[in-house]
Amino acid sequence: MLSPGDVRCFCGTIRRVFDRQCASLSLIVIFRLCLLYSVFKYMPFCAKKNVIQIGADLSSGLPSGQSISQPFSQPTSQPSCQPTSAGAATASQPTSSRRLFLKNSATQALNLGKLSMSAALITTAAETLAPRLAHAAVTTNDVPQAKLDPVASRRLHLVNVHTREELDIVYFTHGMYIDENMAQLNHLMRDRRANVATAIDTNLYDQLLRLQIALGITDPVHVLSGYRTPETNAKLRRRSSGVAKFSLHMEGRAADIYIPGIPVKKLRNAALSLQAGGVGLYSRSNFIHLDTGAVRHWGN
């Protein structure tokens, strides 16, 4: 028959080995419960009191002040295993201690289960949010923020894809827009179908310049569509469902553009980083839409 000291040594060894190998705290608790259940079921009653102390050490970290490696203090007299009236009176104490220990262990296992569930929920949330966070990092961190000096000169290089007109011109200097040069830009951005020009929103020109700065390039911006008359917009809308009925093109506040050599998604990300207006991505047609309206985006 195992002595209490042997049982304590065996449990201590199992604890140290199992703690090193087991990756889950919940499995450790389950193992200890199974071990203690087996000991209580098959050991004589006279050794159960010492096993209760072992269980307390394993669960709560030596409440009695003893080290797990210290042997039990030897009793002054060997306890009797014969049932007596006094023994019957003291039998309830180990039994209640055993029940209390098992109850506390079950509570710990339940708490560990809740922690594991919380960790799983956090992991799932992180996996769900990771792509969105990565996209936000691309659109805000990887692209430098482009700001314009309120006094310095501003030069813009545009190409009208359909008319092949090209203009590289300073349109702003000393804190003022240059009317003559702005008129040349407005003519390049005209409705080529109706051959009608309008005053383009100056913020749109600034937005195009900031886009070049954000990309770190001086390559010309190729314009597919600038100003549209209401008649032209209605005609285009009958051909394509992607044309808005109240398009900002009709107000001179929008442009459809691309830059040769710049991937359209990179162009879209740079435009989004400006937070200057609407950005639409048309990857199949390889261009983006910019406008000076509310900050929003669409397309894939």
C-alpha positions as CSV (number, residue, x, y, z in Angstrom):
1,M,0.0,0.0,0.0
2,L,1.3,3.5,-0.8
3,S,2.2,5.7,2.1
4,P,1.1,9.3,2.2
5,G,4.6,10.5,1.4
6,D,4.8,8.3,-1.7
7,V,1.4,9.6,-2.9
8,R,2.5,13.2,-2.3
9,C,5.8,12.6,-4.2
10,F,3.9,10.9,-7.1
11,C,1.4,13.7,-7.4
12,G,4.1,16.3,-7.2
13,T,6.1,14.6,-10.0
14,I,3.0,14.2,-12.2
15,R,2.2,17.9,-11.6
16,R,5.6,19.1,-12.7
17,V,5.7,16.9,-15.8
18,F,2.2,17.6,-16.8
19,D,2.5,21.4,-16.4
20,R,5.5,21.4,-18.7
21,Q,3.8,19.3,-21.4
22,C,0.2,20.6,-21.3
23,A,-0.6,23.7,-23.4
24,S,-4.1,24.2,-22.0
25,L,-4.9,25.2,-18.4
26,S,-8.3,23.6,-18.7
27,L,-6.8,20.2,-19.5
28,I,-4.6,20.5,-16.3
29,V,-7.7,21.1,-14.2
30,I,-9.5,18.1,-15.7
31,F,-6.5,15.9,-15.2
32,R,-6.2,16.8,-11.6
33,L,-9.9,16.2,-11.0
34,C,-9.6,12.7,-12.6
35,L,-6.5,11.9,-10.5
36,L,-8.1,12.9,-7.3
37,Y,-11.3,11.0,-8.1
38,S,-9.3,7.9,-8.7
39,V,-7.3,8.3,-5.4
40,F,-10.4,8.9,-3.4
41,K,-12.2,5.9,-4.9
42,Y,-9.4,3.3,-4.4
43,M,-7.3,4.5,-1.4
44,P,-8.1,3.6,2.2
45,F,-9.9,6.1,4.2
46,C,-6.8,6.7,6.5
47,A,-4.8,8.3,3.6
48,K,-7.6,10.5,2.2
49,K,-6.9,13.3,4.6
50,N,-3.4,13.7,3.3
51,V,-4.6,13.6,-0.3
52,I,-7.0,16.5,0.5
53,Q,-3.9,18.5,1.5
54,I,-2.2,17.5,-1.8
55,G,-5.3,18.7,-3.7
56,A,-5.3,22.0,-1.9
57,D,-1.6,22.5,-2.7
58,L,-2.2,21.7,-6.4
59,S,-5.2,24.0,-6.7
60,S,-4.4,27.0,-4.6
61,G,-0.6,27.0,-4.2
62,L,0.2,25.6,-0.8
63,P,-2.2,27.4,1.5
64,S,-0.7,25.8,4.6
65,G,2.7,27.4,3.9
66,Q,4.4,24.2,3.0
67,S,6.6,23.7,-0.2
68,I,5.4,21.1,-2.6
69,S,8.8,19.4,-2.3
70,Q,8.7,19.3,1.5
71,P,7.6,15.9,3.0
72,F,4.6,15.6,5.3
73,S,5.3,16.0,9.0
74,Q,5.0,12.6,10.6
75,P,2.1,12.2,12.9
76,T,2.8,11.4,16.5
77,S,0.6,8.4,16.4
78,Q,-0.6,6.2,13.6
79,P,-4.2,6.9,12.8
80,S,-6.5,4.0,13.2
81,C,-8.4,2.7,10.2
82,Q,-10.9,0.9,12.3
83,P,-14.3,2.6,12.4
84,T,-15.1,3.9,15.8
85,S,-17.5,6.4,17.2
86,A,-14.9,9.1,17.2
87,G,-13.8,8.1,13.7
88,A,-17.4,8.3,12.5
89,A,-17.6,11.8,14.0
90,T,-14.4,12.9,12.1
91,A,-15.2,11.2,8.9
92,S,-17.5,14.0,7.8
93,Q,-14.6,16.5,7.8
94,P,-12.5,14.8,5.0
95,T,-15.7,14.2,3.1
96,S,-16.8,17.9,3.3
97,S,-13.2,19.0,2.4
98,R,-13.3,16.7,-0.6
99,R,-16.6,18.0,-1.8
100,L,-15.4,21.6,-1.3
101,F,-12.2,21.0,-3.2
102,L,-14.0,19.3,-6.1
103,K,-16.6,22.2,-6.1
104,N,-13.8,24.8,-6.3
105,S,-12.0,22.8,-9.0
106,A,-15.1,22.6,-11.1
107,T,-15.6,26.4,-10.6
108,Q,-12.0,27.0,-11.8
109,A,-12.6,24.8,-14.8
110,L,-15.8,26.7,-15.7
111,N,-14.0,30.0,-15.3
112,L,-11.2,28.7,-17.6
113,G,-13.8,27.7,-20.1
114,K,-15.3,31.2,-20.1
115,L,-11.8,32.7,-20.6
116,S,-11.2,30.3,-23.5
117,M,-14.5,31.3,-25.0
118,S,-13.6,35.0,-24.6
119,A,-10.2,34.4,-26.2
120,A,-11.9,32.6,-29.1
121,L,-14.3,35.6,-29.6
122,I,-11.4,38.0,-29.5
123,T,-9.5,35.9,-32.0
124,T,-12.5,35.8,-34.3
125,A,-13.0,39.6,-34.1
126,A,-9.3,40.2,-34.8
127,E,-9.5,37.9,-37.9
128,T,-12.6,39.7,-39.1
129,L,-11.2,43.2,-38.5
130,A,-7.7,42.4,-39.8
131,P,-8.4,42.9,-43.5
132,R,-10.2,46.2,-42.8
133,L,-7.4,47.4,-40.6
134,A,-4.9,46.4,-43.2
135,H,-6.9,48.3,-45.8
136,A,-7.0,51.4,-43.6
137,A,-3.3,51.2,-43.1
138,V,-2.7,51.1,-46.8
139,T,-5.0,54.1,-47.5
140,T,-3.7,56.3,-44.6
141,N,-0.2,55.3,-43.7
142,D,1.5,53.9,-46.8
143,V,0.4,56.9,-48.8
144,P,1.9,60.2,-47.7
145,Q,-0.5,63.0,-46.8
146,A,-0.3,65.7,-49.5
147,K,-0.8,69.3,-48.3
148,L,-0.5,72.4,-50.4
149,D,1.4,75.5,-49.4
150,P,-1.1,78.4,-49.2
151,V,1.4,80.8,-50.8
152,A,3.7,78.6,-53.0
153,S,3.0,78.3,-56.8
154,R,1.0,75.3,-58.0
155,R,1.7,73.6,-61.3
156,L,-0.6,71.0,-62.9
157,H,0.1,68.8,-65.9
158,L,-3.1,67.5,-67.6
159,V,-3.8,65.5,-70.8
160,N,-7.2,65.3,-72.5
161,V,-7.3,61.7,-73.7
162,H,-10.0,62.3,-76.4
163,T,-8.7,65.6,-77.9
164,R,-5.0,64.9,-77.1
165,E,-4.6,68.4,-75.7
166,E,-1.9,68.7,-73.1
167,L,-1.3,71.5,-70.7
168,D,1.5,72.0,-68.1
169,I,0.8,75.3,-66.4
170,V,1.0,77.2,-63.2
171,Y,-2.5,78.1,-62.1
172,F,-1.9,79.5,-58.6
173,T,0.8,81.8,-57.2
174,H,1.2,84.2,-54.3
175,G,-2.0,83.0,-52.7
176,M,-4.1,83.7,-55.8
177,Y,-5.5,81.7,-58.8
178,I,-4.4,83.0,-62.2
179,D,-7.6,83.7,-64.2
180,E,-6.0,83.3,-67.6
181,N,-4.4,80.0,-66.9
182,M,-7.5,78.7,-65.1
183,A,-9.4,79.5,-68.3
184,Q,-7.0,77.3,-70.3
185,L,-7.5,74.4,-67.8
186,N,-11.3,74.9,-68.0
187,H,-11.1,74.6,-71.8
188,L,-9.1,71.4,-71.6
189,M,-11.7,70.0,-69.2
190,R,-14.7,71.0,-71.4
191,D,-17.5,68.8,-72.7
192,R,-16.0,67.8,-76.0
193,R,-19.3,66.5,-77.4
194,A,-21.0,69.8,-77.0
195,N,-17.8,71.8,-77.1
196,V,-18.9,73.7,-74.0
197,A,-16.6,74.8,-71.1
198,T,-17.5,76.0,-67.6
199,A,-15.7,77.2,-64.5
200,I,-14.3,74.1,-62.9
201,D,-14.2,74.0,-59.1
202,T,-10.7,75.1,-58.1
203,N,-10.7,72.5,-55.4
204,L,-10.8,69.8,-58.1
205,Y,-7.6,71.1,-59.6
206,D,-6.0,71.2,-56.1
207,Q,-7.2,67.7,-55.5
208,L,-5.5,66.5,-58.7
209,L,-2.3,68.2,-57.7
210,R,-2.4,66.7,-54.3
211,L,-2.9,63.3,-55.9
212,Q,0.3,63.7,-57.8
213,I,2.1,64.8,-54.7
214,A,0.8,61.8,-52.7
215,L,2.1,59.5,-55.4
216,G,5.4,61.3,-55.5
217,I,5.2,61.8,-59.3
218,T,5.1,64.6,-61.9
219,D,3.6,62.5,-64.7
220,P,0.6,64.0,-66.4
221,V,-2.9,63.2,-65.2
222,H,-5.0,61.8,-68.2
223,V,-8.5,63.1,-68.2
224,L,-11.3,60.9,-69.6
225,S,-14.2,63.1,-68.6
226,G,-14.4,66.6,-67.0
227,Y,-17.3,68.9,-67.4
228,R,-20.6,67.5,-68.9
229,T,-23.6,69.3,-70.0
230,P,-26.9,68.0,-68.8
231,E,-27.7,66.7,-72.3
232,T,-24.4,64.8,-72.5
233,N,-24.9,63.4,-69.1
234,A,-28.4,62.2,-70.0
235,K,-27.1,60.6,-73.2
236,L,-24.4,58.8,-71.3
237,R,-26.8,57.7,-68.7
238,R,-29.0,56.0,-71.3
239,R,-25.9,54.0,-72.4
240,S,-24.7,53.0,-68.9
241,S,-26.3,52.5,-65.6
242,G,-23.1,53.7,-63.9
243,V,-23.8,57.4,-64.8
244,A,-25.5,59.3,-62.0
245,K,-28.6,61.3,-62.8
246,F,-27.4,64.3,-60.8
247,S,-23.7,63.8,-61.6
248,L,-21.2,66.3,-60.2
249,H,-19.7,66.4,-63.7
250,M,-22.5,68.7,-64.7
251,E,-21.4,71.2,-62.0
252,G,-17.7,71.1,-63.0
253,R,-16.8,69.3,-59.7
254,A,-15.8,65.9,-61.0
255,A,-13.3,64.2,-63.3
256,D,-12.6,60.7,-64.5
257,I,-8.9,60.1,-64.7
258,Y,-5.9,57.7,-64.8
259,I,-2.2,58.0,-64.8
260,P,-0.2,55.7,-67.2
261,G,2.1,53.4,-65.2
262,I,0.2,53.7,-62.0
263,P,-2.0,50.7,-61.0
264,V,-5.6,51.9,-60.7
265,K,-5.9,50.5,-57.1
266,K,-2.8,52.4,-56.0
267,L,-4.3,55.5,-57.6
268,R,-7.6,54.9,-55.7
269,N,-5.7,54.4,-52.4
270,A,-3.8,57.6,-52.9
271,A,-7.1,59.5,-53.6
272,L,-8.7,58.0,-50.5
273,S,-5.8,59.2,-48.4
274,L,-6.6,62.8,-49.4
275,Q,-10.1,62.6,-47.8
276,A,-11.0,65.5,-50.1
277,G,-14.2,64.2,-51.7
278,G,-15.8,61.2,-53.5
279,V,-13.6,58.4,-55.0
280,G,-14.9,55.8,-57.4
281,L,-12.9,52.8,-58.6
282,Y,-13.7,51.4,-62.1
283,S,-11.1,48.7,-62.3
284,R,-12.5,47.1,-65.5
285,S,-12.2,50.4,-67.4
286,N,-8.9,51.2,-65.5
287,F,-9.8,54.7,-64.2
288,I,-11.0,56.4,-61.1
289,H,-13.6,59.1,-60.5
290,L,-12.8,62.1,-58.3
291,D,-15.1,64.8,-57.1
292,T,-15.3,67.6,-54.6
293,G,-18.5,66.4,-53.0
294,A,-18.9,64.5,-49.7
295,V,-16.1,62.2,-48.6
296,R,-17.2,58.7,-49.8
297,H,-16.0,55.9,-52.0
298,W,-17.4,53.0,-54.1
299,G,-16.3,50.4,-56.7
300,N,-14.1,47.4,-56.6
